[in-house]
């Protein structure tokens, strides 16, 4: 009986090793081609989502006109040198008046302080990463790049004309016709020239627009 049990145990071990070897060769083991750590599937070093070979998302450039940069810089200076110090004084005064749980000046002051600090953090990051581009340096070029002021007209529908200036993300002002260089209209216009006809996707469908004029000037 003991001999029979020994043979059964040896047979079980042999089958287990064979199965492991088969999995390793066929892709389910650590060095295989399937789901293992070094395989070609979903492993750590494979070709799946967790693979180290997956490229990182490229960082979007933070283009900005000199005027836009100056506005953000002025806002940051105002927050740091004037608004925040005054608010801190108000909070300290409100805190000295007793129960803070029912102190409207204290509660509002703390809330506003958090908003200011978030804005300061945001402005610092945007200014640090800014790539300032002066549109005036493009001179009389008729090709559309960042900072261009473009006049275009719809080919159909009465040839309604519109003018936009392509600026940074933090400079957008729709009322002044300033659009982000990442906006749909800017993406269609960039690198085109005066006289080109391009297709613009609109909520009502695709529309053809003709570029009438391109000029470079300092944004208002």
Secondary structure, 3 states (H helix, E strand, C coil): CHHHHHHHHHHHHHHHHHHHHHHHHHCCCCCCCCCCCCCCCCCCCCCCCCCCCCCCCCCCCEEECHHHHHHHHHHHHHHHHHHHHHHHHHHHHHHCCCCCCCCHHHHHHHHHHHHHHHHHHHHHHHHHHEEECCHHHHCCCCECCCCEEEEEEECCCCCCEEEEEEECHHHCEHHHCEEECCCHHHHHHCCCECCCEEEEEECCEEEEEEEEEEEECCCC
